[in-house]
Amino acid sequence: MKSTVVRLESLSIENFKNVKAGQLSFANGRKAYKTSVLGLYGQNGSGKTALIDAIELLQLALKGQAIPVKFADYINVESGNAVLHYEFSIAADTVKYQAFYDFKLKAEVIETAQNLAISDGEEVHYRPVITEELLSYSYEDEQTKVRKSPLIDTSTPKVFVPVGKYNCLIGKDKDKAMDLLVEKKMAAGTSRSFVFSRELLTAMRSNTDEKNNSDYRRHMLLIESLVRYGNFELFVINTANSGIISMNMLPLSFKYENGSNGAVGNILIPLEEATPIPEDAVSMVNQVISNMNVVLSQIVPGLTIRIESLGEMVFANGKKGVKIQLMSLKNKKAIPLKYESEGIKKIISILQLLIVVYNRSSITVAIDELDAGIFEYLLGELLRIISEKGKGQLIFTSHNLRPLETLDRGFIAFTTTNPSHRYIRMSNIKDSNNLRDFYFRDIILGEQSEEVYDSTNNAEIALAFREAGEFSGT
């Protein structure tokens, strides 16, 4: 499994937020790069964050976690459900897979505690439900090439079909089938994926009668690769992180490996006061920070951060802890990190993930509003370095146009004003064209197949400001 490389190749969205239909391939169609970068640009409210939310939804599904209630509100109001489709490439030794994961997202009314009918005027609450999941695949190795076929299809009263794949992965135990039917309903009732639920995975892993069956091993390799990817190799940083930073709290996202040891996750560190952390976590945090400082001191010349230990303490459960405070050091002077700019804090919060994207192939990091608080020249140079020298996958949205001048144009996509064709790549661009200038020109002239900007009228805006001022008495 360690040698398996998973990459998100494309994504399709239907009736999700303000996207009636949109499809994006994350591959650079112009040149071959080891890394995969996709920067999405467009005006406010045109579907950029919807892309990041769709990737977050994928992460939750692959982890078998409950989908937050907010996703019920993301289903387009003109449709009964959202449809999401993801394509992956999986490279494992000499075998290459293409995996395809589809599902519908529905909103169901949350029943009252008394299970009574909802009365007129009572607020209705909804929860999201993942339904009609379909996991398909194709593969090829040195001897065999298999076309796309379904592996797990849950759109059936049975546990899943095809029957042949079910018998291979689960077996013919009728009691196990009944248990899985109950779990299928439980997964729907708790807003979780059934395909990647712990119970279904356990049932497949326990089918030891098939452990020598090549088809079983092949199917399990594909499924386990996606589970590992969702749990340890896919990271989503949304705009909530920026809000947390503005409240002087540092969300530190990391994936760290040191030989056979490692850690992955997020730590929320308050900056206003000393923070207690478990004693056994101190060395790991120190290692992550030490690793980050190697790059941080080059990005912001002379700047490093460190942990200041402020004494031991004991948690309510009896375990030992240490009170720490994050400090920044520049010109040999240490000050609490809370006094640094939000841009510095933003860089620190995501830096470890950027390091991993640069160095590891099977890593995907999706960041909404990557440019928030970061100096535009530095942003452009960081993205240039990652795109040219990196190995992993970085997907981001941004309003800062500097990367349009530093990245290969195959790494850039744009939103449109058409909700039924939300994402496009620019066409008819010459190698001599500056993509930033080309984008500005298209905003004015509209030369692409779809409009990329819903034009505003400056005179009408000025008039609106004046009328609003008169209404408010200013």
Secondary structure, DSSP 8 states (H G I E B T S, - for coil): -TT-EEEEEEEEEEEETTEEEEEEE-S-SSS--SSEEEEEE-STTSSHHHHHHHHHHHHHHHTT----GGGGGGB-TTSSEEEEEEEEEEEETTEEEEEEEEEEEEEEE---TT-----TT----EEEEEEEEEEEEEEE-SS-EEEEEEEEE--SSSS-B-HHHHHHHT-S-HHHHHHHHHHHHHHHHTT--STT-HHHHHHHHT-GGGTT-HHHHHHHHHHHHHHHIIIIIEEEE-THHHHHHHTTEEEEEEEEEETTEEEEEEEEEESSS-EEEEHHHHHHHHHHHHHHHHHHHHHTTT-EEEEEEEEEEE-TTS-EEEEEEEEEEETTEEEEGGGS-HHHHHHHHHHHHHHHHHH-SS-EEEETTTTTTS-HHHHHHHHHHHHHH--SEEEEE-S--THHHHS-GGGEEEE-S-TTS-EE---S--TTS-HHHHHHHHHHH--SSS-S-----HHHHHHHHHHHHHHHT-
